[in-house]
Amino acid sequence: MNNPRCDLCGRAMRKNGTTSSGRQRWRCGKCGSSSVRRIDSRAKRLDMFLRWLLSKQTQSDMGCSRSTFKRATREFWEIWPIAPCTGEICDVVFLDGIWIGRDAVVLIACTKDHVLAWHLAETECASAWAALMVRMPAPAMAVTDGAPGFGKAARAVWPATRIQRCTFHAFCQVRRCTTSRPKLDAGVELYSLAKRLLKAKDADSAAAWLADYATWCAKWERFLCEFTIKDGRKQYVHERLRKARRALNKLVQSGELFTFVEMAEERGGVWDSTNNMIEGAINARLREMLRMHRGLSAIRRIKAIFWWCYMHTESPLPASEILHVMPTDDQVDGLFASASNEHKRDDGAPEEYGSGIVWNEFHMPTEHRR
């Protein structure tokens, strides 16, 4: 039977005549409460919209024509899914950003199980990262790929949080300078050291790596100091190797290269050394979703990412509640540049993308707007 259940006692209800308007009335035989069954068609349409957006199904697979689907779900593109502030304190938080063309970036924070928060910004600057961080309690350790501005924001917002630079990204940074087939002996040895970095998982291997790296630096110091004079200016011959060395030196001096080893010694357990969690489980799936729905405007691609992130939080609300608590374009005052200085592009977003956003309203400090 598809009878509704009583809101008070949970027992199945029975038909009990009709209302003056002809609608079916239902009555609970246990507690005597009476009600009218209400079918929320908007919630059903939102479920259909999310089922299409978060899957590989086409609009024609939704049980209606494409034109009907677009007409039935057009209003949901106006909703901005906002991350709830749960106050959850995590041991490890993974942070990264996914770019929407060259116009905007969505900064995302997650754990191994679910998405924590996200933030729309124009660039990966310190203020943007700080706006994301203030939405969460400071974790014990944060894993990042070395995004610009992150370090400055972390020192200001999460001063007690230990930072772990993703070792795979550190390896990639060296590989960009040496290539995967270096010709110079110094490059061959440095590339081999960078590959060993991925296998350093405990205190002994980390100490051995640091010792071997110090030996490499001392061995090739004079070689890396070779220079020529070009147009009256001093120019180093092996600038790319020097660049790779500067990057590794910065990580070694800051202590961000083997933070996961120190955390394991201090607190026990296994701590993450790479950002693979957010790169593979989130960013890769977001890019796949955007490929499946090619042709969306920039603003809809951003909202699609917001929808994916919200539906992968710890406890997303049902569709009927989402419609009541999530803000829409009309409710977010100052979402883009002010009307007096607004210049629209072909995709519907302003030229000064993000410069006019009032973040205090858009990224609400409260759990949900009622």
N, C-alpha and C positions, 0 to 999 in steps of 0.2 A: 504494500500500500504506500501511496505517496502523500499520506496525510501530514499536515504540519504538526509540529510538536509544541506543547505549551511552553511559554517563556518562563513560567513560574516553577512548574514541577517536572517538565521534560517529558510528560506522557503524551502519547499520540492523541490528537483531537478528532472529534467527529463532526459531521455536518449538522448544522442547527439553523436551518432556514436561510433566509436572505435578508439583506438590509433593504432600506427604502429605495436605494438606487439599483437593486437587483443583484448585488454582489453576494457571493456565498459567505455565510457566517459559520465560524467553527467554534466548538465549545469543548472544554476539557471535562471529561466525566469524573475526574478525581477532585480537582479543586474548584471547578465551576467557572473558571475564567473564560471569557469569550473574546474572540478577535476576528479580524478579517485578514485573509492571506494576501500579502502584497508581494508582487513579483517585480524585482528591481531590474528592469531591462537594461539600464545603463551599466550596472555591474556585470551583467552577462556580456554586454558588448565590450566592456573593458577587458574581461577575461579572454574574449576572442582576439582582441587587439594584442594582448600580451602573448597569447599562444602563437600568434603569427610572428611577432617581433622577435621572440626569443627562441625560435625554432627555424628549421629549414623549409617549412611549409610556405607555399605561395598564397597569395590572396584568393586564388581560385579554389584552393583546398579548404577554405573556411566554410564551405557549405552555401555559398552565395556567389554572385557575380562580382567582378572586381569593382565595378562602379558602386554596387550596393555596399561592399565592404568599406570602400573609401568614404562613402557618405555616412555610414554608421559609426565609423571610428575617427572621423576628422577632429572631433572635439577633444580627443585624448592627447593630441599633439600639443595642446595648450597647457597641459599639466606639467609641473616641475616636481619630480619625485625628490624629496628632501631626506637626507640621512638622519635617522633618529639619534638623539644623544642618549646613549644607554649608560654611560659612566663606567663601562667595563674596563678594568685594569688588566692589561695583557703583559705577558713576559716579553714577547717578540712581536713587533709590528713591521710589516713590509710596506715600503712606499715607492711609488713610481708614478710617472705621468704618461698619458697617451695623447698624442697630438692629433688635432683635427685640421689637416692641411697645415697651413702656416698661420692660421688665424687664432687658434685657441688650443688650450691644453686642459685636459681633465686630470687633476692630481688625485690619486687613489691610495687609500691606506687599507690594509687588510691583515687578517691573521691567517693561520693555516686552514681555518674552517669557514670563514665568511668575511664579507666586506664590512669595514668599520665606518668609513666616511669617504667623501669625495668632494672636490672643489673645482669649480670652473675658473680658469684664469687666462690671462693673455700671454704670460710667459712663466717660466719656472724660476721666478725671482724669490727673494727671501720673504717678502710680504705675502706672496701667494702660498708658500709652504707654511708660513706661520698661521695663516687663516685656516688651513686644514688641520694643523696640529692642535689649535685651541679647542677643537671640537672633541678631543679625546684626552683622557688622563695620560700622563707621561708613562710610557712603557719602560721596562728594564733595559731593553736593547732595541734599536731601530736598524733595519737593514736597508741600505739604499745603494743606488748605482752611481752615486757621486754627482747628482744633478746640481746645476749651478744654483746657488742661493740656499741650498738645504742646510749646509753647515751653520751659516749665520742664523737661520731661523731656529735650528735646534738649540743653539747656545742661548737664544733668548727665551724660547718657550719651554723647551725640555732640557734644562741645564744639567739635570742628574741622569739623563738617559745616555747610555753607552751607544756609540755609533759603530756599526760594522759595515765597511765598504765591501760590496759584493766582489768576491775574489774572481769570479768569471769575468766581470766587467773590467777588473784590473788587468787580467790577462789579455782581454781584447784591446785594451788601451795600448799595451806593449806591442801586440801583434800588428796594430795599425802602423806602428813606427818601424818595426823590423820586417814586416810581411811574414808569411808562413814559410818562406824559403829564403832566409837571409843569406847573403853572399859573404859578408865580412865575418871573420872569426868572432869578433866581439858581439855581433848581432846573433850569431848562431848560439853562443853561450847564453846570452840574455833571453832569447826566445825559449831555450831549454829550461832556464830558471822560471820563466813565466808559466810554462806548462806544469812544472813541479808545484807551483803555487796552488793548483787545483787539487792536488793530492795531499796537501798539508792539512791534516785533520786533528792533530793532537799537539801537545806542548813540545815533544821531542822533534817532530817533523817541522814544526814552526821555527824552533830554535836553529835547526840545521839549515833551513832555508835562509834565515836572516844571516847566519854566518857565511853561507856560500855567496849571498848577495853582496855582503861587505867585502869578501875576497874579490868578487868580480869588479866592484867599483875601484878597489885599490890597484888591481891588475891593469885595468884599461884607463886609468886616470890620465896619463900623459897622452895616450892615443886620442882620447876624447877632447883634449885641449888643442889639437891641431887646428890651425886656422889659415886663411888666406886673406889677402887684402883686395877688395873689390870696390871700385869707385871710391877709393880712399877710406873705406870702412872695413873694419875687422869682421870677417865672416867665418864661423866655425865650419869645418869640413863635414863633420858627422853630426849635424844638427838634429836629425831624427833620433839617433841613439841618445843624444843628450836630452831630448824631450821625453823619451821613455824613462830615462834615469830620473829626471826631475819628478815625474809622476809617481814613481815608486818611492823616491826619497820622501816625498810629501806624506805618503801613506804610512811609511815606516816611522817617521818622526811623530805623526799624530797618534799613532797606535791604533788606527782604524783597520789595519790589515788583518790582525789576529785577535780582534775583540772577542770573537766566539770562543777562542781557546781560554782566554782569561775568565770569561763567564762560566765556562765548564769547570775550571779549577775552583772558582769562588763558590758557585752554587750547585755544581754537579749537573748531571744530565747532558744531553746533546743539544747544542745551540747551532743555529743555521749560519752558514758562511756565504751563502749566495742569495740572490733575489729571484731565484727560479720559481718560487711560489707565485709571485704576482706576475712574472713574465709569462709563465706557461699556463697557469690556471685562470688568469684574468685577462691580461692584455691580448694573448693569443685568441681567446674566445671572443673578445670584443672586436678584434679585427675580422674574425670570421663572420660575426654577425653583420658588420658593416659591408663586407663583401657580398653576403647573401642579399642585402637590401641596397644594392647599388642604385645611385640616382637620388638619394635623399639629399636635401639641402644641408648646409653646414649646421644650422640650428636644429634640424631634426636628427642629424647624426649625434649631436651633443645630447639631446633628450633621449635618444635611444641608449646611449651609454649610461645616462642617469637611470633609466628604467632597468637596465640589466643589473647595475650595481644595487639598486634598491631591492630587487627581487632576490638578490643573493646576500642580503643582510641576514642577521641571525633570526629575526622574527618579522618578516614582512606582513603588513596588514592585508586582510582580504579586500577584494575589489570594492565592495560596498563601503568600507571605511576609508579607503584611499580617496574615493571621490569626495568625501566630506572634509578630509584634513589636509590634502595636498593643495598648495597654491597654484593658481593658473597665471597666465600671462597678464591678465587684467588686475590680478591681486598683487602682483609683484611690482610695486612702484619703483620707477627708476631702473628697470631691468637693463635697459640700454641707455644710450646717450639721451639727454633731455630733448624734448620735442623741438626746441628752438635751434638745436645744433645736430639734428638727426639726418643722416644721409644714408639712404638704403642702397644696398647692392642688389644684384640680380637674384641672390639666394635668400634674400629676406633679412639678412643681418646688416647692421650699420657698418660704415667704414671704420669708425673708431671702435672696433669690437672689444667690448668689455670695459672700456674706459669710463662708461657712465653707469656701471653696475653699482648699486647700493648694497654692499655685501652684508651689512647688518640686517637688512630685510631679507635678502635672498638666501643667505645661509643662516637660518634662524638658530639662536642660542637655545631656544626651548625645544622640547621633544617634538611637538607637532603644533601647528597653528589650528586652533579650534574655531 
